[in-house]
Amino acid sequence: MIKWTVMIVGILLICAGCGHQEVIVDSGTHEGSILKVNPDETEIYVALDKERVLELYFTETTTVSRGEAKATFEDLEKGQSVRVQVERREQEMVPLRVTILN
């Protein structure tokens, strides 16, 4: 019985380490690709690398652009490369600007 318990706990720990982890980063500019767009929450998930993901809820002042041209939240799509300027506020990341790179 103890062997099974140890094996199950080990498997759970291994699985917990797999995949993406939502992170809090320092204020600044970061580049990545959009993993998910959630229009209902006006939210996007941006993968910075294979392990770190930013969960970004848009505010009324968040701006979106494609190069120098203005864009809207509706222009954001899964898989796009983006540059995000974020501000860290306690335990959340607030997107100030999202620039579509491709």
C-alpha positions as a Markdown table, in Angstrom:
| # | Residue | x | y | z |
|---|---|---|---|---|
| 1 | Met | 0.0 | 0.0 | 0.0 |
| 2 | Ile | 2.8 | 2.4 | 0.8 |
| 3 | Lys | 4.5 | 1.7 | -2.5 |
| 4 | Trp | 1.3 | 2.6 | -4.4 |
| 5 | Thr | 0.9 | 5.8 | -2.4 |
| 6 | Val | 4.5 | 6.9 | -3.1 |
| 7 | Met | 4.1 | 6.0 | -6.8 |
| 8 | Ile | 0.9 | 8.0 | -7.1 |
| 9 | Val | 2.4 | 11.0 | -5.3 |
| 10 | Gly | 5.4 | 10.8 | -7.5 |
| 11 | Ile | 3.3 | 10.7 | -10.7 |
| 12 | Leu | 1.3 | 13.7 | -9.5 |
| 13 | Leu | 4.4 | 15.7 | -8.8 |
| 14 | Ile | 5.8 | 14.9 | -12.2 |
| 15 | Cys | 2.6 | 15.9 | -13.9 |
| 16 | Ala | 2.3 | 19.1 | -11.9 |
| 17 | Gly | 5.7 | 20.2 | -13.3 |
| 18 | Cys | 4.6 | 19.7 | -16.9 |
| 19 | Gly | 3.2 | 22.4 | -19.1 |
| 20 | His | 2.9 | 26.1 | -18.7 |
| 21 | Gln | 2.9 | 28.0 | -15.5 |
| 22 | Glu | 1.3 | 31.4 | -15.1 |
| 23 | Val | 3.8 | 33.8 | -13.7 |
| 24 | Ile | 4.2 | 37.3 | -12.3 |
| 25 | Val | 7.1 | 39.2 | -14.0 |
| 26 | Asp | 8.7 | 42.6 | -13.4 |
| 27 | Ser | 7.1 | 45.7 | -15.0 |
| 28 | Gly | 8.5 | 46.2 | -18.4 |
| 29 | Thr | 8.3 | 45.0 | -22.0 |
| 30 | His | 8.1 | 41.3 | -22.9 |
| 31 | Glu | 7.7 | 39.3 | -26.1 |
| 32 | Gly | 5.9 | 36.1 | -26.7 |
| 33 | Ser | 3.1 | 34.4 | -28.5 |
| 34 | Ile | -0.6 | 34.3 | -27.7 |
| 35 | Leu | -1.7 | 31.0 | -26.4 |
| 36 | Lys | -5.4 | 31.9 | -25.9 |
| 37 | Val | -7.7 | 34.8 | -26.4 |
| 38 | Asn | -10.7 | 35.0 | -24.1 |
| 39 | Pro | -13.2 | 37.7 | -25.4 |
| 40 | Asp | -15.7 | 37.1 | -22.5 |
| 41 | Glu | -13.1 | 38.3 | -20.0 |
| 42 | Thr | -11.1 | 40.6 | -22.3 |
| 43 | Glu | -8.1 | 38.5 | -21.4 |
| 44 | Ile | -5.1 | 36.9 | -23.2 |
| 45 | Tyr | -2.5 | 34.4 | -22.3 |
| 46 | Val | 1.0 | 35.1 | -23.6 |
| 47 | Ala | 3.7 | 32.4 | -23.6 |
| 48 | Leu | 7.1 | 34.0 | -22.9 |
| 49 | Asp | 8.8 | 30.6 | -23.3 |
| 50 | Lys | 8.0 | 26.9 | -22.9 |
| 51 | Glu | 7.3 | 27.2 | -19.2 |
| 52 | Arg | 6.2 | 30.8 | -18.4 |
| 53 | Val | 2.8 | 32.3 | -19.3 |
| 54 | Leu | 1.4 | 35.7 | -18.6 |
| 55 | Glu | -2.3 | 36.0 | -17.9 |
| 56 | Leu | -3.3 | 39.5 | -18.9 |
| 57 | Tyr | -6.7 | 41.1 | -18.2 |
| 58 | Phe | -7.2 | 44.2 | -20.3 |
| 59 | Thr | -8.3 | 47.5 | -18.7 |
| 60 | Glu | -10.1 | 50.4 | -20.3 |
| 61 | Thr | -6.7 | 52.0 | -20.9 |
| 62 | Thr | -4.9 | 49.0 | -22.5 |
| 63 | Thr | -4.0 | 49.9 | -26.1 |
| 64 | Val | -3.5 | 47.5 | -29.0 |
| 65 | Ser | -1.5 | 48.2 | -32.1 |
| 66 | Arg | -0.1 | 46.4 | -35.2 |
| 67 | Gly | 3.2 | 48.1 | -35.8 |
| 68 | Glu | 2.4 | 51.8 | -35.8 |
| 69 | Ala | -1.3 | 51.4 | -36.7 |
| 70 | Lys | -4.1 | 51.2 | -34.1 |
| 71 | Ala | -5.8 | 47.9 | -33.6 |
| 72 | Thr | -8.4 | 46.4 | -31.2 |
| 73 | Phe | -8.7 | 43.5 | -28.9 |
| 74 | Glu | -10.7 | 41.7 | -31.6 |
| 75 | Asp | -7.6 | 41.8 | -33.8 |
| 76 | Leu | -5.7 | 39.5 | -31.4 |
| 77 | Glu | -5.5 | 35.8 | -32.3 |
| 78 | Lys | -4.0 | 32.6 | -31.0 |
| 79 | Gly | -0.5 | 32.1 | -32.3 |
| 80 | Gln | 0.3 | 35.7 | -33.0 |
| 81 | Ser | 3.7 | 37.1 | -31.9 |
| 82 | Val | 3.2 | 40.1 | -29.6 |
| 83 | Arg | 5.2 | 42.5 | -27.5 |
| 84 | Val | 3.5 | 43.4 | -24.2 |
| 85 | Gln | 4.2 | 46.3 | -22.0 |
| 86 | Val | 3.0 | 45.4 | -18.5 |
| 87 | Glu | 2.9 | 46.9 | -15.1 |
| 88 | Arg | 3.1 | 44.8 | -12.0 |
| 89 | Arg | 0.5 | 45.7 | -9.4 |
| 90 | Glu | 0.8 | 43.6 | -6.3 |
| 91 | Gln | 0.0 | 40.0 | -7.5 |
| 92 | Glu | -1.3 | 40.9 | -11.0 |
| 93 | Met | 0.0 | 41.9 | -14.3 |
| 94 | Val | -1.7 | 44.8 | -16.0 |
| 95 | Pro | -1.2 | 45.2 | -19.8 |
| 96 | Leu | -0.6 | 48.8 | -20.8 |
| 97 | Arg | 0.2 | 48.1 | -24.4 |
| 98 | Val | 0.0 | 45.1 | -26.7 |
| 99 | Thr | 1.8 | 45.3 | -30.1 |
| 100 | Ile | 1.1 | 42.6 | -32.7 |
| 101 | Leu | 4.4 | 41.8 | -34.3 |
| 102 | Asn | 3.2 | 39.6 | -37.2 |
